[in-house]
Amino acid sequence: MNAVIRACGLQKSYAGQRVVDGLDLSIYKGECFGLLGPNGAGKTTTLRMLLGLIAPDAGTATLLDLPVPQAAREARIRVGVVPQMDNLDPDF
């Protein structure tokens, strides 16, 4: 069975500070998965990389068997994400 979300060696740094350090992750259809950690632990950065919104400094990710960020738009068409805080234009 293929993972619906897979990360292999994901890394991301901001201003020389590593916020995601070699993340390996596989999530399969039907699983419930949560990212827990304090502010600044890299949870949002990880989700942004998995959705192809930002590129990792190293490593690879797939979402529904599509490589991200290369095929991120196609992958995002098939998923939904509900953040804790909305980012919509208040006049929307």
The first five atom37 places (N, CA, C, CB, O) and aatype in JSON, in Angstrom:
{
  "aatype": [12, 2, 0, 19, 9, 1, 0, 4, 7, 10, 5, 11, 15, 18, 0, 7, 5, 1, 19, 19, 3, 7, 10, 3, 10, 15, 9, 18, 11, 7, 6, 4, 13, 7, 10, 10, 7, 14, 2, 7, 0, 7, 11, 16, 16, 16, 10, 1, 12, 10, 10, 7, 10, 9, 0, 14, 3, 0, 7, 16, 0, 16, 10, 10, 3, 10, 14, 19, 14, 5, 0, 0, 1, 6, 0, 1, 9, 1, 19, 7, 19, 19, 14, 5, 12, 3, 2, 10, 3, 14, 3, 13],
  "atom_mask": [
    [1, 1, 1, 1, 1],
    [1, 1, 1, 1, 1],
    [1, 1, 1, 1, 1],
    [1, 1, 1, 1, 1],
    [1, 1, 1, 1, 1],
    [1, 1, 1, 1, 1],
    [1, 1, 1, 1, 1],
    [1, 1, 1, 1, 1],
    [1, 1, 1, 0, 1],
    [1, 1, 1, 1, 1],
    [1, 1, 1, 1, 1],
    [1, 1, 1, 1, 1],
    [1, 1, 1, 1, 1],
    [1, 1, 1, 1, 1],
    [1, 1, 1, 1, 1],
    [1, 1, 1, 0, 1],
    [1, 1, 1, 1, 1],
    [1, 1, 1, 1, 1],
    [1, 1, 1, 1, 1],
    [1, 1, 1, 1, 1],
    [1, 1, 1, 1, 1],
    [1, 1, 1, 0, 1],
    [1, 1, 1, 1, 1],
    [1, 1, 1, 1, 1],
    [1, 1, 1, 1, 1],
    [1, 1, 1, 1, 1],
    [1, 1, 1, 1, 1],
    [1, 1, 1, 1, 1],
    [1, 1, 1, 1, 1],
    [1, 1, 1, 0, 1],
    [1, 1, 1, 1, 1],
    [1, 1, 1, 1, 1],
    [1, 1, 1, 1, 1],
    [1, 1, 1, 0, 1],
    [1, 1, 1, 1, 1],
    [1, 1, 1, 1, 1],
    [1, 1, 1, 0, 1],
    [1, 1, 1, 1, 1],
    [1, 1, 1, 1, 1],
    [1, 1, 1, 0, 1],
    [1, 1, 1, 1, 1],
    [1, 1, 1, 0, 1],
    [1, 1, 1, 1, 1],
    [1, 1, 1, 1, 1],
    [1, 1, 1, 1, 1],
    [1, 1, 1, 1, 1],
    [1, 1, 1, 1, 1],
    [1, 1, 1, 1, 1],
    [1, 1, 1, 1, 1],
    [1, 1, 1, 1, 1],
    [1, 1, 1, 1, 1],
    [1, 1, 1, 0, 1],
    [1, 1, 1, 1, 1],
    [1, 1, 1, 1, 1],
    [1, 1, 1, 1, 1],
    [1, 1, 1, 1, 1],
    [1, 1, 1, 1, 1],
    [1, 1, 1, 1, 1],
    [1, 1, 1, 0, 1],
    [1, 1, 1, 1, 1],
    [1, 1, 1, 1, 1],
    [1, 1, 1, 1, 1],
    [1, 1, 1, 1, 1],
    [1, 1, 1, 1, 1],
    [1, 1, 1, 1, 1],
    [1, 1, 1, 1, 1],
    [1, 1, 1, 1, 1],
    [1, 1, 1, 1, 1],
    [1, 1, 1, 1, 1],
    [1, 1, 1, 1, 1],
    [1, 1, 1, 1, 1],
    [1, 1, 1, 1, 1],
    [1, 1, 1, 1, 1],
    [1, 1, 1, 1, 1],
    [1, 1, 1, 1, 1],
    [1, 1, 1, 1, 1],
    [1, 1, 1, 1, 1],
    [1, 1, 1, 1, 1],
    [1, 1, 1, 1, 1],
    [1, 1, 1, 0, 1],
    [1, 1, 1, 1, 1],
    [1, 1, 1, 1, 1],
    [1, 1, 1, 1, 1],
    [1, 1, 1, 1, 1],
    [1, 1, 1, 1, 1],
    [1, 1, 1, 1, 1],
    [1, 1, 1, 1, 1],
    [1, 1, 1, 1, 1],
    [1, 1, 1, 1, 1],
    [1, 1, 1, 1, 1],
    [1, 1, 1, 1, 1],
    [1, 1, 1, 1, 1]
  ],
  "atom_positions": [
    [[0.85, -1.19, 0.0], [0.0, 0.0, 0.0], [0.89, 1.24, 0.0], [-0.96, 0.0, 1.23], [1.83, 1.34, 0.8]],
    [[0.6, 2.19, -0.89], [1.36, 3.43, -0.96], [0.88, 4.41, 0.1], [1.25, 4.05, -2.35], [-0.3, 4.47, 0.43]],
    [[1.82, 5.17, 0.63], [1.48, 6.22, 1.58], [0.8, 7.36, 0.84], [2.74, 6.73, 2.34], [1.17, 7.68, -0.29]],
    [[-0.21, 7.97, 1.45], [-0.85, 9.14, 0.85], [-0.01, 10.39, 1.07], [-2.26, 9.33, 1.41], [-0.07, 11.34, 0.29]],
    [[0.78, 10.38, 2.14], [1.74, 11.45, 2.42], [3.05, 10.78, 2.77], [1.25, 12.41, 3.57], [3.1, 9.89, 3.63]],
    [[4.12, 11.22, 2.11], [5.43, 10.65, 2.41], [6.48, 11.77, 2.38], [5.8, 9.52, 1.39], [6.5, 12.59, 1.47]],
    [[7.32, 11.78, 3.4], [8.45, 12.7, 3.46], [9.7, 11.88, 3.71], [8.25, 13.79, 4.57], [9.7, 10.94, 4.5]],
    [[10.75, 12.25, 3.03], [12.02, 11.53, 3.19], [13.15, 12.56, 3.31], [12.27, 10.56, 1.99], [13.53, 13.2, 2.33]],
    [[13.68, 12.7, 4.52], [14.81, 13.58, 4.74], [14.53, 15.06, 4.57], [0.0, 0.0, 0.0], [15.42, 15.82, 4.2]],
    [[13.28, 15.49, 4.83], [12.94, 16.91, 4.64], [13.73, 17.78, 5.6], [11.44, 17.13, 4.84], [13.83, 17.5, 6.8]],
    [[14.28, 18.86, 5.05], [15.0, 19.85, 5.84], [14.6, 21.24, 5.39], [16.53, 19.65, 5.73], [14.36, 21.48, 4.21]],
    [[14.54, 22.16, 6.35], [14.27, 23.56, 6.04], [14.91, 24.42, 7.11], [12.75, 23.84, 5.94], [14.81, 24.14, 8.31]],
    [[15.58, 25.49, 6.67], [16.2, 26.45, 7.58], [15.73, 27.85, 7.23], [17.75, 26.36, 7.51], [15.45, 28.16, 6.07]],
    [[15.64, 28.69, 8.24], [15.36, 30.1, 8.07], [16.45, 30.87, 8.79], [13.94, 30.49, 8.61], [16.69, 30.66, 9.98]],
    [[17.12, 31.77, 8.07], [18.19, 32.6, 8.63], [19.21, 31.76, 9.4], [17.59, 33.67, 9.56], [19.65, 32.13, 10.48]],
    [[19.58, 30.62, 8.82], [20.58, 29.76, 9.43], [20.08, 28.88, 10.56], [0.0, 0.0, 0.0], [20.83, 28.07, 11.1]],
    [[18.81, 29.02, 10.93], [18.22, 28.2, 12.0], [17.45, 27.05, 11.38], [17.29, 29.06, 12.92], [16.46, 27.28, 10.68]],
    [[17.87, 25.82, 11.64], [17.17, 24.66, 11.09], [15.88, 24.46, 11.86], [18.06, 23.38, 11.16], [15.9, 24.29, 13.08]],
    [[14.75, 24.48, 11.15], [13.45, 24.3, 11.8], [12.85, 22.93, 11.52], [12.49, 25.39, 11.34], [12.03, 22.45, 12.29]],
    [[13.26, 22.29, 10.43], [12.89, 20.9, 10.14], [14.19, 20.21, 9.78], [11.81, 20.79, 8.98], [14.9, 20.64, 8.87]],
    [[14.5, 19.12, 10.49], [15.82, 18.5, 10.36], [15.71, 17.02, 10.02], [16.6, 18.68, 11.66], [15.69, 16.17, 10.91]],
    [[15.65, 16.72, 8.73], [15.69, 15.33, 8.29], [14.44, 14.54, 8.61], [0.0, 0.0, 0.0], [14.53, 13.4, 9.08]],
    [[13.27, 15.12, 8.37], [12.0, 14.47, 8.69], [11.72, 13.31, 7.74], [10.85, 15.48, 8.63], [11.73, 13.49, 6.52]],
    [[11.47, 12.14, 8.29], [11.0, 10.97, 7.55], [9.61, 10.64, 8.08], [11.98, 9.74, 7.7], [9.41, 10.53, 9.29]],
    [[8.65, 10.47, 7.17], [7.26, 10.32, 7.58], [6.48, 9.6, 6.5], [6.62, 11.69, 7.89], [6.64, 9.89, 5.31]],
    [[5.65, 8.65, 6.9], [4.72, 7.99, 5.97], [3.36, 7.91, 6.65], [5.23, 6.56, 5.56], [3.24, 7.41, 7.77]],
    [[2.33, 8.4, 5.97], [0.97, 8.35, 6.48], [0.13, 7.63, 5.43], [0.4, 9.8, 6.78], [0.15, 7.98, 4.25]],
    [[-0.61, 6.63, 5.88], [-1.38, 5.78, 4.97], [-2.86, 6.1, 5.04], [-1.14, 4.31, 5.3], [-3.35, 6.64, 6.04]],
    [[-3.58, 5.77, 3.97], [-5.02, 5.99, 3.9], [-5.7, 5.39, 5.13], [-5.6, 5.37, 2.6], [-5.42, 4.26, 5.52]],
    [[-6.59, 6.17, 5.73], [-7.33, 5.72, 6.9], [-6.68, 6.05, 8.23], [0.0, 0.0, 0.0], [-7.33, 5.93, 9.27]],
    [[-5.42, 6.46, 8.21], [-4.74, 6.82, 9.46], [-5.12, 8.24, 9.87], [-3.21, 6.7, 9.3], [-5.4, 9.1, 9.04]],
    [[-5.12, 8.45, 11.17], [-5.3, 9.78, 11.75], [-3.95, 10.18, 12.32], [-6.45, 9.8, 12.85], [-3.37, 9.43, 13.11]],
    [[-3.45, 11.34, 11.94], [-2.09, 11.73, 12.31], [-2.1, 13.17, 12.78], [-1.11, 11.55, 11.12], [-2.77, 14.02, 12.18]],
    [[-1.38, 13.46, 13.84], [-1.28, 14.83, 14.35], [0.16, 15.25, 14.5], [0.0, 0.0, 0.0], [1.02, 14.43, 14.84]],
    [[0.43, 16.52, 14.27], [1.75, 17.1, 14.52], [1.64, 17.93, 15.79], [2.24, 17.98, 13.3], [0.87, 18.9, 15.84]],
    [[2.39, 17.56, 16.79], [2.35, 18.25, 18.08], [3.72, 18.83, 18.38], [1.91, 17.31, 19.2], [4.74, 18.24, 18.03]],
    [[3.75, 19.98, 19.03], [5.01, 20.56, 19.44], [4.81, 22.02, 19.81], [0.0, 0.0, 0.0], [3.78, 22.61, 19.5]],
    [[5.81, 22.6, 20.46], [5.73, 24.0, 20.87], [5.86, 24.94, 19.67], [6.81, 24.32, 21.91], [6.22, 24.51, 18.57]],
    [[5.57, 26.21, 19.9], [5.78, 27.22, 18.86], [7.21, 27.14, 18.36], [5.46, 28.65, 19.4], [8.15, 27.01, 19.15]],
    [[7.37, 27.23, 17.05], [8.71, 27.21, 16.47], [9.29, 25.83, 16.24], [0.0, 0.0, 0.0], [10.45, 25.71, 15.84]],
    [[8.5, 24.79, 16.49], [9.01, 23.42, 16.35], [9.06, 22.95, 14.9], [8.16, 22.47, 17.15], [9.67, 21.92, 14.61]],
    [[8.42, 23.68, 13.97], [8.45, 23.31, 12.56], [7.19, 22.67, 12.04], [0.0, 0.0, 0.0], [7.18, 22.14, 10.92]],
    [[6.12, 22.69, 12.8], [4.86, 22.06, 12.37], [4.28, 22.73, 11.12], [3.82, 22.1, 13.51], [3.97, 22.06, 10.14]],
    [[4.15, 24.03, 11.16], [3.59, 24.75, 10.02], [4.52, 24.66, 8.82], [3.35, 26.22, 10.39], [4.06, 24.48, 7.7]],
    [[5.8, 24.78, 9.05], [6.77, 24.65, 7.96], [6.67, 23.28, 7.31], [8.2, 24.89, 8.46], [6.73, 23.16, 6.09]],
    [[6.51, 22.24, 8.12], [6.36, 20.89, 7.58], [5.12, 20.79, 6.71], [6.28, 19.86, 8.72], [5.2, 20.26, 5.6]],
    [[3.99, 21.29, 7.19], [2.76, 21.25, 6.39], [2.91, 22.05, 5.11], [1.59, 21.78, 7.2], [2.44, 21.62, 4.05]],
    [[3.55, 23.2, 5.18], [3.74, 24.01, 3.98], [4.62, 23.29, 2.96], [4.37, 25.36, 4.34], [4.38, 23.4, 1.76]],
    [[5.62, 22.55, 3.42], [6.44, 21.76, 2.5], [5.65, 20.61, 1.91], [7.69, 21.23, 3.21], [5.74, 20.35, 0.71]],
    [[4.86, 19.92, 2.74], [4.08, 18.78, 2.26], [3.01, 19.21, 1.25], [3.43, 18.07, 3.43], [2.63, 18.42, 0.38]],
    [[2.53, 20.44, 1.36], [1.54, 20.96, 0.42], [2.18, 21.62, -0.79], [0.63, 21.95, 1.12], [1.49, 22.04, -1.72]],
    [[3.51, 21.72, -0.78], [4.2, 22.34, -1.9], [4.13, 23.85, -1.92], [0.0, 0.0, 0.0], [4.38, 24.47, -2.95]],
    [[3.8, 24.45, -0.79], [3.72, 25.91, -0.71], [5.1, 26.53, -0.57], [2.84, 26.33, 0.45], [5.32, 27.67, -0.97]],
    [[6.03, 25.78, 0.01], [7.44, 26.18, 0.07], [8.27, 24.95, -0.29], [7.82, 26.74, 1.49], [7.85, 23.82, -0.08]],
    [[9.45, 25.21, -0.83], [10.34, 24.11, -1.21], [11.25, 23.76, -0.04], [11.17, 24.49, -2.47], [11.74, 24.66, 0.65]],
    [[11.5, 22.48, 0.19], [12.46, 22.1, 1.22], [13.88, 22.43, 0.76], [12.34, 20.59, 1.55], [14.15, 22.51, -0.43]],
    [[14.77, 22.62, 1.72], [16.19, 22.8, 1.4], [16.8, 21.48, 0.97], [16.95, 23.38, 2.61], [17.74, 21.45, 0.18]],
    [[16.27, 20.38, 1.5], [16.75, 19.04, 1.16], [15.62, 18.06, 1.4], [18.02, 18.64, 2.0], [14.67, 18.36, 2.13]],
    [[15.72, 16.89, 0.78], [14.73, 15.85, 0.96], [13.65, 15.88, -0.1], [0.0, 0.0, 0.0], [13.62, 16.76, -0.97]],
    [[12.74, 14.91, -0.01], [11.65, 14.79, -0.98], [10.33, 14.57, -0.25], [11.92, 13.63, -1.97], [10.3, 14.11, 0.89]],
    [[9.25, 14.91, -0.95], [7.91, 14.68, -0.39], [6.97, 14.31, -1.52], [7.39, 15.94, 0.36], [7.11, 14.77, -2.66]],
    [[6.0, 13.46, -1.2], [4.93, 13.14, -2.14], [3.6, 13.28, -1.41], [5.1, 11.71, -2.74], [3.48, 12.98, -0.22]],
    [[2.61, 13.73, -2.15], [1.25, 13.88, -1.65], [0.35, 13.2, -2.67], [0.86, 15.41, -1.43], [0.26, 13.65, -3.81]],
    [[-0.31, 12.14, -2.26], [-1.15, 11.34, -3.16], [-0.35, 10.87, -4.37], [-2.37, 12.17, -3.62], [-0.82, 10.92, -5.5]],
    [[0.86, 10.4, -4.11], [1.79, 9.88, -5.12], [2.29, 10.93, -6.11], [1.13, 8.77, -5.88], [2.89, 10.59, -7.12]],
    [[2.05, 12.2, -5.83], [2.54, 13.28, -6.68], [3.7, 13.97, -5.98], [1.41, 14.3, -7.01], [3.61, 14.26, -4.79]],
    [[4.79, 14.25, -6.69], [5.94, 14.9, -6.06], [5.64, 16.37, -5.78], [7.18, 14.77, -6.95], [5.14, 17.09, -6.64]],
    [[5.94, 16.79, -4.58], [5.8, 18.21, -4.25], [7.19, 18.75, -3.92], [4.81, 18.42, -3.04], [7.98, 18.05, -3.29]],
    [[7.51, 19.97, -4.33], [6.61, 20.98, -4.87], [6.37, 20.9, -6.38], [7.15, 22.32, -4.55], [5.59, 21.69, -6.9]],
    [[6.99, 19.98, -7.09], [6.89, 19.94, -8.55], [5.44, 19.83, -9.05], [7.69, 18.77, -9.09], [5.07, 20.55, -9.98]],
    [[4.63, 18.99, -8.47], [3.23, 18.81, -8.9], [2.28, 19.24, -7.79], [2.97, 17.34, -9.28], [1.2, 18.67, -7.63]],
    [[2.69, 20.25, -7.03], [1.92, 20.68, -5.86], [0.51, 21.12, -6.21], [2.64, 21.79, -5.15], [-0.44, 20.78, -5.5]],
    [[0.37, 21.87, -7.27], [-0.97, 22.38, -7.62], [-1.92, 21.23, -7.89], [-0.89, 23.31, -8.86], [-3.06, 21.23, -7.41]],
    [[-1.47, 20.24, -8.65], [-2.31, 19.07, -8.94], [-2.67, 18.32, -7.66], [-1.6, 18.13, -9.93], [-3.8, 17.87, -7.49]],
    [[-1.7, 18.19, -6.75], [-1.94, 17.49, -5.49], [-2.93, 18.27, -4.61], [-0.62, 17.27, -4.73], [-3.83, 17.68, -4.02]],
    [[-2.75, 19.59, -4.53], [-3.62, 20.4, -3.66], [-5.06, 20.41, -4.12], [-3.1, 21.83, -3.59], [-5.97, 20.61, -3.31]],
    [[-5.3, 20.2, -5.4], [-6.67, 20.13, -5.91], [-7.42, 18.97, -5.26], [-6.68, 19.97, -7.45], [-8.64, 19.01, -5.14]],
    [[-6.69, 17.95, -4.84], [-7.3, 16.72, -4.32], [-7.32, 16.63, -2.8], [-6.57, 15.54, -4.88], [-7.76, 15.61, -2.27]],
    [[-6.85, 17.66, -2.09], [-6.83, 17.6, -0.62], [-7.48, 18.86, -0.05], [-5.38, 17.46, -0.09], [-7.67, 19.85, -0.75]],
    [[-7.81, 18.8, 1.23], [-8.32, 19.96, 1.95], [-7.53, 20.14, 3.23], [0.0, 0.0, 0.0], [-7.18, 19.17, 3.9]],
    [[-7.25, 21.38, 3.56], [-6.53, 21.7, 4.79], [-7.31, 22.79, 5.51], [-5.05, 22.16, 4.49], [-7.71, 23.78, 4.9]],
    [[-7.52, 22.6, 6.8], [-8.22, 23.59, 7.61], [-7.26, 24.06, 8.69], [-9.55, 23.01, 8.22], [-7.06, 23.35, 9.68]],
    [[-6.66, 25.25, 8.52], [-5.73, 25.74, 9.54], [-6.49, 26.21, 10.78], [-4.87, 26.88, 8.99], [-7.7, 26.45, 10.74]],
    [[-5.76, 26.33, 11.88], [-6.37, 26.78, 13.13], [-6.91, 28.2, 12.98], [-5.35, 26.72, 14.28], [-8.01, 28.5, 13.45]],
    [[-6.15, 29.05, 12.32], [-6.55, 30.44, 12.12], [-6.85, 30.63, 10.64], [-5.44, 31.44, 12.61], [-6.11, 30.14, 9.79]],
    [[-7.95, 31.33, 10.32], [-8.24, 31.54, 8.91], [-7.33, 32.63, 8.34], [-9.73, 31.92, 8.7], [-6.92, 33.55, 9.05]],
    [[-7.04, 32.5, 7.08], [-6.19, 33.47, 6.39], [-6.95, 34.15, 5.26], [-4.94, 32.79, 5.84], [-6.35, 34.68, 4.33]],
    [[-8.28, 34.12, 5.33], [-9.08, 34.7, 4.27], [-9.15, 36.21, 4.39], [-10.48, 34.11, 4.3], [-9.04, 36.77, 5.48]],
    [[-9.32, 36.85, 3.27], [-9.55, 38.28, 3.23], [-10.84, 38.57, 4.0], [-9.62, 38.81, 1.75], [-11.86, 37.94, 3.71]],
    [[-10.84, 39.5, 4.96], [-12.04, 39.76, 5.75], [-13.22, 40.25, 4.9], [-11.74, 40.78, 6.82], [-14.37, 40.14, 5.32]],
    [[-12.94, 40.79, 3.71], [-14.01, 41.26, 2.82], [-14.48, 40.18, 1.86], [-13.53, 42.46, 2.04], [-15.32, 40.45, 0.99]],
    [[-13.96, 38.97, 1.99], [-14.29, 37.88, 1.07], [-15.72, 37.46, 1.2], [-13.39, 36.69, 1.31], [-16.16, 36.55, 0.49]]
  ]
}
